Amino acid sequence: MKIELKFFKILIMKKFLRAKIQYAVVKEKNLKYDGSITIDRKIMDEAGIFPNEVVLVVNVNTGVRFETYVIEGKENSGIIGLNGGAARLGEIGDELIIMSFEYGEKPDRAKVVILDENNRIKEIREK
């Protein structure tokens, strides 16, 4: 009996930053909701973030980090809203960083959307 060994390349997947929304300001909180973060559709499109995508959110004011999923907000409304349990992790006026990730062998350039205090797009960069 002959045993033949086949060698396969082992693919190592790493987690890389794909998109980041910087300086987002919480404009509303809705505790009576199942959970999530609402983001203005224009901001989502520019960052390349999709509805129901899981994101990591950092509250710059408190240092709290949490994962939640994205709900599409009205386009050009400037809405950044914390819903459900996430509403307990920030206050109106808090500054957030919202990050999306992808898995791969090598990093692609991440898109960074910089907002002003009214959640209007101020600048878009690649990192």
C-alpha positions as CSV (number, residue, x, y, z in Angstrom):
1,M,0.0,0.0,0.0
2,K,1.4,3.3,-1.0
3,I,0.5,6.6,0.8
4,E,0.7,9.8,-1.1
5,L,1.0,13.0,0.8
6,K,-0.3,16.2,-0.9
7,F,0.9,19.5,0.4
8,F,-1.3,22.5,0.4
9,K,-0.4,26.1,0.9
10,I,-1.8,27.1,4.3
11,L,-3.7,30.4,3.9
12,I,-3.4,32.6,6.9
13,M,-6.1,35.1,7.1
14,K,-5.5,38.3,9.0
15,K,-7.9,41.0,10.0
16,F,-7.3,44.4,8.5
17,L,-8.9,47.8,8.7
18,R,-11.0,48.4,5.6
19,A,-12.8,51.6,6.5
20,K,-12.9,54.2,9.3
21,I,-15.3,57.1,10.0
22,Q,-13.4,59.6,12.2
23,Y,-14.9,62.3,14.4
24,A,-18.5,61.1,14.1
25,V,-20.7,62.9,16.7
26,V,-23.6,61.2,18.3
27,K,-26.8,63.1,17.4
28,E,-29.5,60.8,18.8
29,K,-30.0,57.9,21.2
30,N,-32.9,55.4,21.0
31,L,-33.0,53.0,23.9
32,K,-36.2,51.4,22.8
33,Y,-34.6,49.6,19.8
34,D,-33.1,46.1,19.3
35,G,-29.6,47.6,19.0
36,S,-27.3,49.0,16.4
37,I,-25.8,52.3,15.1
38,T,-27.6,54.4,12.6
39,I,-25.3,56.1,10.1
40,D,-26.2,58.7,7.4
41,R,-26.4,56.8,4.1
42,K,-24.0,59.2,2.3
43,I,-21.3,58.6,5.0
44,M,-21.8,54.9,4.7
45,D,-21.4,55.0,0.9
46,E,-18.3,57.1,1.1
47,A,-16.7,54.7,3.6
48,G,-17.9,51.6,1.8
49,I,-19.9,50.3,4.8
50,F,-23.0,48.3,4.2
51,P,-26.3,48.0,6.1
52,N,-26.2,45.2,8.6
53,E,-22.4,45.1,8.5
54,V,-20.7,44.6,11.9
55,V,-18.5,47.5,13.0
56,L,-16.3,48.3,15.9
57,V,-17.2,51.6,17.6
58,V,-14.9,53.5,19.9
59,N,-16.3,56.3,22.1
60,V,-13.5,58.8,22.2
61,N,-15.0,60.6,25.3
62,T,-15.2,57.4,27.5
63,G,-12.8,55.0,25.9
64,V,-15.5,52.4,25.6
65,R,-15.3,50.0,22.6
66,F,-18.2,47.9,21.3
67,E,-19.4,46.0,18.3
68,T,-22.7,46.4,16.7
69,Y,-24.3,46.4,13.3
70,V,-25.1,49.3,11.0
71,I,-28.5,50.6,10.1
72,E,-28.9,53.0,7.2
73,G,-29.9,56.5,8.1
74,K,-31.4,59.2,5.9
75,E,-28.9,60.4,3.3
76,N,-27.3,63.8,4.0
77,S,-29.0,64.0,7.4
78,G,-25.8,63.9,9.4
79,I,-27.4,61.2,11.6
80,I,-25.2,59.1,13.9
81,G,-27.5,57.4,16.3
82,L,-26.9,54.8,19.1
83,N,-29.7,52.3,19.5
84,G,-30.7,49.7,22.0
85,G,-28.0,48.6,24.4
86,A,-25.4,50.7,22.5
87,A,-27.4,53.8,23.5
88,R,-26.1,53.2,27.0
89,L,-22.5,53.4,25.8
90,G,-22.6,57.1,24.7
91,E,-24.2,60.4,25.1
92,I,-25.4,63.0,22.5
93,G,-22.3,65.0,21.6
94,D,-19.8,62.2,22.2
95,E,-17.2,61.7,19.5
96,L,-17.0,58.2,17.9
97,I,-14.6,56.3,15.6
98,I,-16.4,53.7,13.6
99,M,-14.3,51.0,12.0
100,S,-15.0,48.2,9.5
101,F,-12.6,45.3,8.9
102,E,-11.9,42.6,6.3
103,Y,-10.0,39.4,6.3
104,G,-7.2,38.7,3.8
105,E,-3.6,37.7,3.3
106,K,-2.4,41.3,2.7
107,P,-3.9,44.7,3.7
108,D,-5.6,46.9,1.1
109,R,-5.7,50.6,1.6
110,A,-8.2,51.6,4.1
111,K,-10.7,54.4,3.4
112,V,-10.9,57.1,6.1
113,V,-13.8,59.4,6.1
114,I,-13.2,62.5,8.3
115,L,-16.3,64.3,9.5
116,D,-16.9,67.8,10.9
117,E,-18.9,68.6,14.1
118,N,-22.2,68.3,12.1
119,N,-21.2,64.9,10.6
120,R,-20.7,66.4,7.2
121,I,-17.8,64.9,5.2
122,K,-14.8,67.1,5.5
123,E,-12.2,64.9,3.9
124,I,-11.7,61.4,2.5
125,R,-8.3,59.7,2.6
126,E,-6.8,56.4,2.0
127,K,-4.5,55.0,4.7
